[in-house]
Amino acid sequence: MITEIATITIDPAQAAAFEAAVAQAAPLFRGAEGCHGMALERGIEDAARYQLIVRWDTVEHHTVKFRESDGFRAWRQLVGSFFAEPPVVIHTATVARYF
C-alpha cells in the first residue's frame, strides 16, 4: 500500500467551491482500481495550500491506471481550474507506525 500526497495551491477565496468540487470527485477515486481511500486537508498556516491524500495498492495504480482513465480526466475537469500552480505529487510508503 502506498500513499499519494498531492500539494495543491488555490486562491483561498475559492476554498468553498474547491472543497465542493473535490467532494463531487470523490466517487471517481472510490471507483478507481486499487484505490483505498482519500482525504483532503487544508493548511492552517497557509490557507491556500491543501494536501490531497490518496491510498493506492501500488504507485502504478495511481500513475498509470488512474491517470490514464476517464475518472482522472473528470477529476481534472472538476478541480483543475482551481489550481494556482501545478500540484506537487509524491508517493510514500509507511516504514513504521508507532501508535
PALO-77109 format. One record per residue (C-alpha): residue number from 0; residue in three letters; chain; x, y, z. Coordinates in pm, 1 decimal. Each point is the difference from the previous one (the first is absolute). Layout:
+-----+-----+----+----------+----------+----------+
:   i :  aa : ch :        x :        y :        z :
+-----+-----+----+----------+----------+----------+
: NUM : ala :  A :        X :        Y :        Z :
...
+-----+-----+----+----------+----------+----------+
//
This chain:
+-----+-----+----+----------+----------+----------+
:   i :  aa : ch :        x :        y :        z :
+-----+-----+----+----------+----------+----------+
:   0 : met :  A :      0.0 :      0.0 :      0.0 :
:   1 : ile :  A :    131.9 :    344.5 :    -91.0 :
:   2 : thr :  A :   -118.7 :    350.9 :     74.4 :
:   3 : glu :  A :    -22.8 :    273.7 :   -260.0 :
:   4 : ile :  A :     40.1 :    346.7 :    148.9 :
:   5 : ala :  A :    -88.6 :    280.7 :   -240.5 :
:   6 : thr :  A :     66.6 :    354.8 :    114.6 :
:   7 : ile :  A :   -255.3 :    222.0 :   -169.7 :
:   8 : thr :  A :      9.5 :    379.7 :     13.9 :
:   9 : ile :  A :   -315.6 :    198.3 :    -71.6 :
:  10 : asp :  A :   -134.9 :    350.7 :     48.2 :
:  11 : pro :  A :   -130.9 :    -14.3 :    360.5 :
:  12 : ala :  A :   -302.0 :    206.7 :   -103.7 :
:  13 : gln :  A :   -105.2 :   -306.0 :   -204.1 :
:  14 : ala :  A :     35.9 :   -247.5 :    288.7 :
:  15 : ala :  A :   -367.6 :    -90.5 :     36.8 :
:  16 : ala :  A :    -44.1 :    -61.0 :   -372.6 :
:  17 : phe :  A :    323.6 :   -201.2 :    -18.6 :
:  18 : glu :  A :    -98.4 :   -216.6 :    295.8 :
:  19 : ala :  A :   -342.8 :    -60.5 :   -155.7 :
:  20 : ala :  A :    165.2 :   -102.0 :   -329.2 :
:  21 : val :  A :    228.3 :   -246.5 :    180.4 :
:  22 : ala :  A :   -300.4 :   -146.3 :    181.1 :
:  23 : gln :  A :   -176.0 :    -36.9 :   -333.5 :
:  24 : ala :  A :    307.0 :   -180.6 :   -136.7 :
:  25 : ala :  A :     27.5 :   -245.7 :    291.8 :
:  26 : pro :  A :   -203.8 :   -271.3 :   -177.6 :
:  27 : leu :  A :    252.4 :      7.6 :   -285.9 :
:  28 : phe :  A :    270.8 :   -107.7 :    243.7 :
:  29 : arg :  A :   -228.4 :   -245.7 :    179.1 :
:  30 : gly :  A :    -61.0 :   -175.2 :   -331.4 :
:  31 : ala :  A :    364.7 :     -1.0 :   -106.3 :
:  32 : glu :  A :    179.6 :   -332.7 :     -7.1 :
:  33 : gly :  A :    241.0 :    -33.5 :    291.1 :
:  34 : cys :  A :   -125.8 :    305.9 :    190.9 :
:  35 : his :  A :    -71.2 :    -49.5 :    370.3 :
:  36 : gly :  A :    -88.4 :    347.8 :    121.1 :
:  37 : met :  A :     53.2 :    370.4 :    -36.1 :
:  38 : ala :  A :      4.7 :    302.0 :    227.2 :
:  39 : leu :  A :     37.8 :    372.8 :    -50.9 :
:  40 : glu :  A :    181.8 :    208.5 :    259.0 :
:  41 : arg :  A :     37.0 :    378.3 :      4.4 :
:  42 : gly :  A :    305.3 :    181.5 :    129.9 :
:  43 : ile :  A :    -34.2 :    192.6 :    322.8 :
:  44 : glu :  A :    297.8 :    231.1 :    -53.1 :
:  45 : asp :  A :    -72.1 :     38.0 :   -372.8 :
:  46 : ala :  A :   -370.3 :    -19.8 :    -85.5 :
:  47 : ala :  A :     80.9 :     -9.6 :   -370.9 :
:  48 : arg :  A :    168.9 :   -343.0 :     33.7 :
:  49 : tyr :  A :   -175.7 :   -331.8 :     11.3 :
:  50 : gln :  A :    125.7 :   -355.4 :     23.3 :
:  51 : leu :  A :   -193.6 :   -260.7 :   -193.5 :
:  52 : ile :  A :     87.7 :   -334.9 :    155.8 :
:  53 : val :  A :    -91.7 :   -313.9 :   -192.2 :
:  54 : arg :  A :     78.8 :   -361.2 :     88.1 :
:  55 : trp :  A :     81.5 :   -233.6 :   -289.2 :
:  56 : asp :  A :    103.3 :   -363.2 :    -32.6 :
:  57 : thr :  A :    302.3 :    102.6 :   -208.7 :
:  58 : val :  A :    152.4 :    311.1 :   -156.0 :
:  59 : glu :  A :   -109.5 :   -135.5 :   -337.9 :
:  60 : his :  A :   -363.6 :     -9.3 :    109.5 :
:  61 : his :  A :     30.5 :    377.2 :     34.7 :
:  62 : thr :  A :    248.0 :     98.0 :   -270.9 :
:  63 : val :  A :   -114.4 :   -237.5 :   -272.9 :
:  64 : lys :  A :   -344.1 :   -147.7 :     59.5 :
:  65 : phe :  A :   -162.6 :    309.3 :    153.4 :
:  66 : arg :  A :    183.0 :    269.0 :   -193.7 :
:  67 : glu :  A :    -87.8 :   -167.2 :   -329.9 :
:  68 : ser :  A :   -366.9 :    -37.7 :     95.0 :
:  69 : asp :  A :   -315.8 :    195.6 :    -71.4 :
:  70 : gly :  A :    -23.6 :     46.5 :    377.9 :
:  71 : phe :  A :    325.2 :    198.0 :      2.7 :
:  72 : arg :  A :   -115.0 :    216.3 :   -289.1 :
:  73 : ala :  A :   -326.4 :     68.5 :    185.0 :
:  74 : trp :  A :    197.5 :     80.3 :    320.2 :
:  75 : arg :  A :    212.4 :    254.9 :   -182.5 :
:  76 : gln :  A :   -305.8 :    150.9 :   -166.3 :
:  77 : leu :  A :   -164.0 :     45.9 :    340.5 :
:  78 : val :  A :    298.7 :    145.0 :    187.6 :
:  79 : gly :  A :    265.5 :    104.8 :   -250.8 :
:  80 : ser :  A :   -123.0 :    357.6 :    -36.0 :
:  81 : phe :  A :     60.4 :     57.0 :    373.0 :
:  82 : phe :  A :    373.6 :    -77.5 :    -17.3 :
:  83 : ala :  A :    211.8 :    312.7 :     48.6 :
:  84 : glu :  A :    300.4 :   -208.6 :   -107.5 :
:  85 : pro :  A :     50.6 :   -361.3 :   -101.3 :
:  86 : pro :  A :    -44.9 :   -239.4 :    294.7 :
:  87 : val :  A :    313.7 :   -155.0 :    148.6 :
:  88 : val :  A :    -46.8 :   -374.7 :     44.1 :
:  89 : ile :  A :    207.3 :   -247.0 :    198.7 :
:  90 : his :  A :    -56.4 :   -364.0 :     88.6 :
:  91 : thr :  A :     92.5 :   -144.5 :    338.4 :
:  92 : ala :  A :      6.9 :   -339.5 :    164.5 :
:  93 : thr :  A :    -41.5 :    -49.9 :    373.3 :
:  94 : val :  A :    318.5 :   -135.7 :    153.1 :
:  95 : ala :  A :   -121.7 :      0.6 :    359.9 :
:  96 : arg :  A :   -310.4 :     87.7 :    198.8 :
:  97 : tyr :  A :     66.3 :     73.6 :    363.7 :
:  98 : phe :  A :   -349.4 :     71.8 :    133.7 :
+-----+-----+----+----------+----------+----------+
//
